[in-house]
Amino acid sequence: MPINLSYESDIATLNNAAQPSSNDENYRSTPLLYINSHRIPAHLATLARPNQTLLDFLRNTLHLTGSKLGCGEGGCGACTVLLSRFDKSKGAVVHSTVNACLFPV
């Protein structure tokens, strides 16, 4: 399940905008999530909690039940998802697999 995780402030930086400050109207702390090539609406993305795992967010908030909770320790691979993010230093999208049962949203 491809998951792209970014933040609105990263997108503004990519567009050669000034580094956002806490008073900048372009700065947002809402995660910008794309799952299976579809952007997750902001009202759902804001439901992500700081202490929540990605697996819990996918299964319980978005009702995407393809990834399973197996061992809960990252050893079995039942919760493995593909995470894509833009690496500013490389100027390219970097893909990696993560154990969603351990990875925070």
C-alpha positions as CSV (number, residue, x, y, z in Angstrom):
1,M,0.0,0.0,0.0
2,P,1.9,3.2,-1.2
3,I,1.7,6.0,1.4
4,N,3.1,9.4,0.7
5,L,3.6,11.4,3.8
6,S,4.4,15.1,3.8
7,Y,3.4,18.3,5.5
8,E,1.9,21.4,3.9
9,S,4.9,23.4,5.0
10,D,7.2,21.1,3.0
11,I,5.1,21.7,-0.1
12,A,5.5,25.5,0.4
13,T,9.3,25.1,0.7
14,L,9.4,23.0,-2.5
15,N,7.7,25.8,-4.3
16,N,10.6,28.2,-3.4
17,A,8.6,29.8,-0.7
18,A,10.2,31.4,2.3
19,Q,10.8,29.1,5.3
20,P,7.4,29.2,7.1
21,S,7.2,30.7,10.5
22,S,4.5,30.1,13.1
23,N,2.8,33.4,12.0
24,D,3.0,32.6,8.3
25,E,-0.5,32.1,6.7
26,N,1.0,29.4,4.5
27,Y,2.2,27.3,7.4
28,R,0.0,24.4,8.4
29,S,0.6,21.5,10.7
30,T,-2.0,19.2,9.1
31,P,-0.3,16.3,7.4
32,L,-0.6,16.0,3.7
33,L,-1.3,12.3,3.1
34,Y,-1.7,10.5,-0.2
35,I,-2.8,6.8,0.1
36,N,-3.1,4.7,-3.1
37,S,-2.6,7.9,-5.2
38,H,-5.6,9.7,-3.5
39,R,-5.2,12.7,-1.3
40,I,-6.7,12.1,2.2
41,P,-9.0,15.0,3.0
42,A,-7.8,17.4,5.7
43,H,-10.8,16.6,8.0
44,L,-9.5,13.0,8.1
45,A,-5.8,13.8,8.2
46,T,-6.4,16.0,11.3
47,L,-7.7,12.9,13.1
48,A,-4.2,11.6,13.3
49,R,-3.0,11.7,16.9
50,P,0.7,12.1,17.9
51,N,0.7,8.8,19.9
52,Q,-1.1,6.8,17.1
53,T,0.7,4.3,14.9
54,L,0.3,4.4,11.2
55,L,-1.4,1.0,11.3
56,D,-4.0,2.2,13.7
57,F,-4.7,5.3,11.6
58,L,-5.0,3.2,8.4
59,R,-7.3,0.6,9.9
60,N,-9.4,2.5,12.4
61,T,-9.6,6.0,11.0
62,L,-9.5,5.4,7.2
63,H,-10.9,1.8,7.4
64,L,-8.2,0.4,5.1
65,T,-7.8,-3.1,6.5
66,G,-5.2,-4.5,4.1
67,S,-2.3,-4.2,6.5
68,K,-2.7,-6.5,9.5
69,L,-1.5,-6.5,13.1
70,G,0.5,-9.7,13.5
71,C,3.2,-9.6,16.2
72,G,3.0,-5.9,17.1
73,E,6.8,-5.9,17.3
74,G,7.8,-5.4,13.6
75,G,9.1,-9.0,13.1
76,C,6.4,-10.7,11.1
77,G,5.9,-8.2,8.2
78,A,2.1,-8.3,8.3
79,C,1.9,-4.6,8.7
80,T,4.5,-3.6,6.1
81,V,3.6,-0.6,4.0
82,L,5.5,1.5,1.4
83,L,6.3,5.0,2.5
84,S,7.2,7.6,0.0
85,R,8.5,11.1,0.9
86,F,10.3,13.9,-0.9
87,D,13.9,14.3,0.1
88,K,14.9,17.9,-0.3
89,S,18.6,17.2,-0.2
90,K,18.4,14.7,-3.1
91,G,15.6,16.5,-4.9
92,A,13.8,13.3,-5.5
93,V,11.1,11.0,-4.0
94,V,12.5,8.3,-1.7
95,H,10.6,5.1,-1.1
96,S,11.1,2.9,1.9
97,T,9.2,0.1,3.6
98,V,8.1,0.6,7.2
99,N,6.4,-1.5,9.8
100,A,3.1,0.4,10.3
101,C,2.6,-1.2,13.7
102,L,5.6,0.7,15.0
103,F,5.7,3.8,12.8
104,P,4.0,7.0,14.2
105,V,1.7,9.0,12.0
